[in-house]
Amino acid sequence: MRNDAAITRVELICVVTVIVILGVFALPVRIFPRKAALAQSCMNNLAQLGKASAQYMADTGAMFTSASTRSETWPLVTQGKYIAGWTVFRSPFDRVTDSRPLAGNDGNARIPISYGINGYLFDRAPDEWADVKEDVIFATPAVVKSPGSPIRWQDDAFADQNCRIFPGGSGSAFGTHLDRGFINVLFADFHVEQVKCEELSDDKSAKGKVRWTGAVERP
């Protein structure tokens, strides 16, 4: 005799189908808060780097040097005295790989860093960009921006090196979040915000030149 209480194969398939559909709709909802949290963590790192840089310049009256001497690189002069440990130098978007390990064999001395400073700012007096501090990019994640290629962190950017960035490259699809269209930027007045990749790459327009080189027409 047929057991009417038993779940038929068709009913089971329908239930599984409904669960799968609900899971598909719920997945983006779960992913977005995670990516937003990573973006906020990255922005917090940049804010701490900005605070440390401001303190360094207040103490020394100078900007970081481009000298190759390891003891004078910006990560080493900020770590320890102005920033405790190396975790702030590593973006949550920077995945752990063989070329970018979480820590080196010598402890934490060679943790790859994820952030670089605008190469045009080395060796310049801090007041040289004071009047355009809202526009000049001070620091931003150190990524390789190859046209048509996905984002790639600079493999040679380690904690004992001067990691710097320059404008240019493709303006599309190299960001860290929001469909890879945005990247976090620390500006010269030490505020942090999300910037479109196309805007970040621009160094040709008047605004772009001001942002990257501080080049502004004086009255």
N, C-alpha and C positions, 0 to 999 in steps of 0.2 A: 504493500500500500504506500502511496506517495506521501512523504512528510512535507506538508505545506509550510512548516516553520523553518525548514532548511533553506539556506541561501543558494539560489540557483547560480549557475555559471554566469549568466547574463547580468544578474544583479551584482555579482561580485565585480565583473568588469566595469559596470557603471560606477560602482563605489570607488574603485581604484582610479578610474578616469577623472572623477570629480576631485579626488584628493590631489592628483597630479596637476590639474588645472589650477586649483587653489594655491598649490605650492609655487607654480610658475608666476602667478600674480603677486604672491607674497615675497618672492625672492628679491626683486628690486627694492622693496620697502626695507628689507633687512640689510641689503648691501649698502644703500645710500647712507644710513647713519654711521656705518663702519668707515666708509670713505671720508665722510665729513669729520669724523673723529681723527682720522689720520691727517687730514688737511689742517685741522686745528692744532694738533700736536706739532706738525711741521712749522706752523706759524709761531707757536710758542718757542720753538728752538731758535728761529730767526730773531724773535724779540729779545731773547737772552743774549744772542750774539751781538745784537745792536746795543744792548745795555753795556755789555762788556767792552765793546769798541768805544763807546762814549766815555766810559770810565778811563780806559787806556789813554785816549786822547786828552782827557782832562788832566791826567797825571803827568803826561809827557809833553803835551803841547804839540804833538806831531802825529802824522798819519803813519800807518804801517809802512815798512820799507820793502822794496822789491829785492833787496840784497839776498843772495843765495845762502848766506850763513844760516844754518839751521836754527840757531838760538834766537834769530830775529824774525822768523816767520810768524805770520799773524795767528795761526792756531796755537803755537807754543807760547807766545807772549800773552795770550788771553787765558789759556788753560792753566788752572792752578790758582793764579792770583785773582782772576776775575770770574772764572767758570770752574766749578768743581767737576773733575772727571771729564770723560770724552763723549758721553751719551748725547749731549746737546749737539754735537757736531755731526750726528748721524740722523738723516731724515727717515721717518717711518716708511716712506715710499721706496727707500733704497734697500732692496732685498739682499739678503745674505747669500753670497755665492762664493765659489772657490777664489775668484779674483777679488772679491770684496767681503772678506770674512768678518765675523763679529769682533774678533780680536786676533792679534798676531801671536806668534810663538813666544814673543818676549813680553807677554802680558797685554796691556792695553795701549802700548806705545805706538802701534801702527794700525789702529782702527781707521778704516777709510772714512774720510769726511765727505759729507754730501753737499756742502755749501762753499761757494766761492765768492770772492770780492771782485767788483768791477775793476779790471786791470788798469783803467785810466786813473784810479784814485791813489795808487801807490805813490809814496814820496811827495804828495801834495800837502800843503798846509791846510788844516781843517777849514779855515775861513775862506778858502778859494771857492768853495761852492755854497757858502752860507746863505747867499741871497737867492739861490735857486735850489735850496735843499728839498723842496717839495717834489722836484723833478728828477734829480740825479739819482740813479740807482746805486745803492751802496753795496748791497750783497744780495745774492739770489742763489738758488740751488745750482750746484756745479754740474751741469749736464752737457753732453755732447749733442749738438743740434744739427744733425745731418739731414739735408733735404730728403724727404720721402722715407726716412727711417724712423723707427720708434725711439723713444727716449732711451738714452744710455748714460749712466753715470760715468764720470771720468775715472778710468781704471787706475790712473796714477795719482789720484787725489788722496793722499794719506795725511795723517795728523801732524807729521813733521815737515810738511811742504807748504809753500805759498800757493794755495789754490785760488786761481783767478778765472774770471770769465770775461768774454767780450761779446758784443752784439753780433747779429747776423744769423745765417742759417735759415732753415725753412720756418715759416710762421705757422705751419699746420702740424697737428698731431704729434707734438713732442712734450706736451704738458704732463703733469703728474696726476691731475684729477679733473672732474667735471668733463668727462669724455675726452680727457687728455688735451683739453683746449685751454687750460689755465695752469699757472704756476705761481707759487708764493714768492713775493718779493719784499725785501727789506729796503726801504728808501733812506736817503741820506739824513732825513730828519728822524729816523729810527722808528717810523711807523711801518707796519706790515699790512699788506693787502694782497688779494688775488688779482693777477693781471693776465689778460689774454695773451696767448703766445705770439700772435701776430703783432700786438703792440710792443711786446718785449723785444722782438727781433728788429724793430725799426730803429735804424741809426742814420737814415737818409733825410727824413723830414727835419724841419727846424726843431720841433719838439723832441724828436729822437736824438738829435745831436746834443741838445741840452741835457737830456737824461743821461747819456752815456759819457759825454766828455766835459760837461759843464760849459760848453761853448755857447755863450750868450752875448748878444750885441750890447755893449755898454753905452750909456748915453754920453 
